């Protein structure tokens, strides 16, 4: 079985973090969302994996998966929806059964049961009970079989959200090719499954019991990060001096932690320098980041960022690559913010 990870979306809800790179390239504890998807599919036994992206985003996604083995990169030249992206991979599937995985999703459940459920079905989708399903595609299910699928309904008929992974027989792509554009002007892959059901086909709904995230906003990214950090095992491969570590703390090789108090779960990436800080819980410090005199919790500090003696503790902060946060001078607060930035002071 072959799989395609869709990674061509613009990620507007994650601006400005997604302004310089595609959303699936964003890291959680040093591993990109895309790389985590590749690993989940390989663990489920998928042999060949392709990534559908725009030509402009391919270099970033190659970099985000450089340690994940051979991948095929395919181009979607216009962002016309998940169905359009799946059709861009039609030749890659080569008439075989396949998997479509949305590249900004994160699953705790293994995917092998979903793939094996394709036997005797036209397609399979994962579903998850959620408190408020109105923000998702909502599935109605009877005895394990999909009976309907409705996109972001005002009055949901169930509490089952359709998650971002689908297995399907080859003929389902024919249904995708026949789909009209949605109100957003896009070809929506899940609606092909609704058409299969309406035509008398059989689509299994496999419930997920574990954590699932569609990391579409900075808040979602932090929530997903807290989940990943909670699953780490403590490890110190870097240099720790004059510091206290408690709970689950990972200090990668080449990192330095001096004169700091770190309360896990916390991940400190290779080459990072942490001096005179109070960190945790739920903090991820990217490779080569520099933190001095900072108090942080529930935050993600990306690669090469600098947080230098801020005048107040930081909480629920997402600081992008090579950004700088520091204390104000005697002239007051100075700002240099790019397009789509968010500041709460």
N, C-alpha and C positions, 0 to 999 in steps of 0.2 A: 504494500500500500504506500502511496505517495501523499505528501502533505504540502500545503501552501500556507505560508504565514503572510497575512495581509498587513503591509506596513507603509502604505502610500498616503495615508490620511494626513491632513495638515495639523491636527491637534490644536484647534483654536482655543479650546477650554483650558489648555495648559500653557498658553502664552503668559509671560514671555519665555518660559523655559523651552518651549518648542519652537521659538523663533529661529534659532540657529541650528537645530537638528530635529529629526523626526521623533515623535513621541516614543516609539518603541526602543529608541537608543538611550533613553533616560535610565540611569542606574538605580538599583536598590541594593544596598550593601555591596557595591562594587561590581554587580552583575546586571547588565541591561535587561529590560523587560523582554526584548527580542531573544537574547541568549537564553533566558529562562524558558521561553516558549520552545526553542530548539531542544533544550534538554528534556523537557516534558514529553515532547513527541518522540524523541529517540528512546526514552525510557519505556514508552508504550510500544516500541518495536517498529516504528516507521523507518523505512530504509532511506528514502530520498526526500529531501526537503528543499523547497524553493521559497524565496522571499520576493513578494511583489512590492515594488516601490517605484517612486518617480526617479527619473535619471539623476536629478539634482541631489536626491537623498542617498543614492547608492553608496557613495564613499563613507558616509557616516555609519551606515548600517553594516557595511563590511568591517569597519573598525570595531563596531560594537559586538561583532561575532567572530573576531579574528582567531579566537581560541576554540571555536566550536566545530572544527572539522569542515569538510566540503559542503558547500551550499550553492544552489543555483540562484542567480538574481535575474528577475524578470521585470519588465518595465510596464507601468500603467501611466500613459502619457497625460491623461486627464483624470482628476479625482472625481469619478462618476459613480462611486459607490462600491459596496462590497461585492455585489454580483458582477459588475463590470470588471473588478479586479480578478475575480475567480475565472472569468472568461479569458482574461489575459494569460492565464496559465493552462488553457485547454490543451495546447500541444504538449505541455509538460506532463499532464496527467496521462496522455496517450491512450485514452479509452479505458483506463483502469479505475477502480474504486478509489476514492480519495478523501482527504480531510482538508477542511478550511479552518484556519485558526486565526482569530483576530489578534494582531500583534501587541495590543495594549492590555491584554488580559493576563491574569495570574491565577493559577489553580493550585490548591493544595491536594485535591484528589488526583490519583493516578488516572491517566486517560485510557489505559488499556481496556477497561470494561466498556467504555463508550465505543471504541473501535470494534470490539468483538460483538457488540450488539447489532452491528450492521448485517450480520448473517440473518437472512429471512426478512429483511426490511429494505425499503427503498432509500431510507436515510435515517440518521440518528442526530438528535440534538441534546445538549445538556441543559437541564433546568435546575433552578435553585429557588427555594422559598425565600422571599425577601419581605421586609415589613411594609414597604411602599413600592409596589411594582410599576407605578405610573411612569417612571423614568426609563422603563425598559420595554422590549418586546415581551408581551405577556402570552404564555402558552396555556391552553386548556387541554387537559389530559384525561383520558379514560382508560383504566386498566393498563397503564404504561404506554398507551399510544396517543400521539398528538391528534387532537380534534380541531384545533384552531390556533392561530397565531396573530396577535394584534399589536401593532406598533404604538407604544406610549398612549394607551387608552385613558381617557378621563375617568372612566368607571370600569376598572379591571374586572374581568370575570373569574380571575384566580389570583393567587399570590405567587405564581411561578414565573420567574424571569427567565427568558431564553438567554443562555450564556454564550460566550463567543467562540464556540468550537462545534463543528458539524462534520459528520462522516456521511458519505453518500455514494450511491451507485452511479455509474457513468451517465445514465440517461437523465439524471437530475440537472446536469449542465444544459441539456436541451430546454428544460423548463426555465432556467436562468436566462437563456438567450431569447426566450419569448416574453420575458417580463417587460411591462411598460415602465417608464420612469415614474418614480414616486413624486409626491408633492414637492420634495426637496430637489427634484430633477436628477435623482440617482437611481441606479439599479440595485435593489436591496436583496442580497442573497437569501435571507430567511423567508422572504415572500415566495420564493420558489418552493420551499417546503410546504407552505400553505396551499399552493396550487397542486402539489402532489397529492395532498390529503383530499382536496376538493375533487380531484379526478379519480378518487378511489384507491389511491396508493396508501402505503403503510410507512409511517414515520414514528420510530420509537423515541420516547422521551426518557432519558436516563437522569435520575435525580442526583445532585451533588450534595454531600453532607458536610464537606469541609469548606475551608475558606475559598472565596472567589472574589476577585476584584476586577473591575473595569477601571484602570487607573487613568481616568479622563481629566481629573482636575488636580491641582496641588494638594488639596485635602485628601483626595483618593490616594495620591502617591505616598503621602505620609502614613496613611492608614495601612497601605500595603507594606510600607517599609517597617512599621512596627510589627506586623505579622512575621515578616522574614527574619527580623532581628531576634524575635522570640524563639525562633527555631535553631539559632546558632549554638555551637558548643564553644565554651571559653577556650581561648588559645592566645598565647603571647609569643610571637616570633620576632617582634621588634624590641626596641630598647625602652625600658620603663625605669625611671629613677626618681626617688623622692615623691612617689605618688601612691595613692590607694586605689585599688580596683576591687569592686564588689559586684556580685551578680555575673551575668554573662557578658564578658568583654573580650573582643577579638582585637589584637594589635598585630597587624600584618608585618612581614619582614620589611625592614627599612624604615618603619615608622618610629617616631620618638615621642615619648610621653614624659614630661618633666614637671614636677611640682604641681600635680593636678589630682583632682578627685573624680573618679569615673565610676558611675553607677549604671550597670547594665540593665537592659541590653544595649550595647554600644559596639559599633564596628569602626575601626580606625584603619584606613587604607594604607597601602605601601607608600613610603616616602612622605607621609603626612607628619607634621610637627605640631604637638600640642604642649603648650607651656602655660602654667599658672591658670588653668581652667577648671571649671566645674561642669562636667558633662553628664548627661543622662537624666532619666532613662530615655530610650528610643532615639538615639542620635547615630547618624551615619556620617562619617567624615571621609571624603573622597581622597583618592591618591594625590599626593603632593599639596594638599591643602595645608594652610598655616592658621592655627588658632592660638591667640595669645590673650590672656586676661579676660576670657569670655566665660559666661555662664549660659549653657544651652540645654534645652530638653526638647524632646519630640520634634526633631529637626533633621533636615537633610542638607549637608554641605557638600557641594559637588567638587569635582577635580580642580585643583589649583586655586580654589577660592581662598580668600584671606578674611579672617574675622579678628580684628585687632583692637582689643580694649574697648569694646562698646560700652556706652554709659549705662546700660541697663541689661538685665537678663533677656535672652531671646527664647521664645517658645513658638512652636509651630512655624518655624522659619524654613523656607526652601531657598537656598542660595546657589545660584547657577555657577557654571564653570568660569573660573578666573575672575569672579566678581569680588569686590572688596567692600567690607562693612567695617567701619571704624568709628571712633568717638568724634563728636563735633569739636571744632576749634573755638577760640574765643569769639569768633564772628558769628557763632550760632551754627545751625544745622546746614550743611551743604549737600546737595543732591546732584547726582549725574545718573539719570534713569533713562533707559532705552524705551522704545515703543512698547506699549502693552504692559509696562511694568506695574507692579502693585506695591504700595508703601502704606503701612499703618503706623503712625507715630502718635 
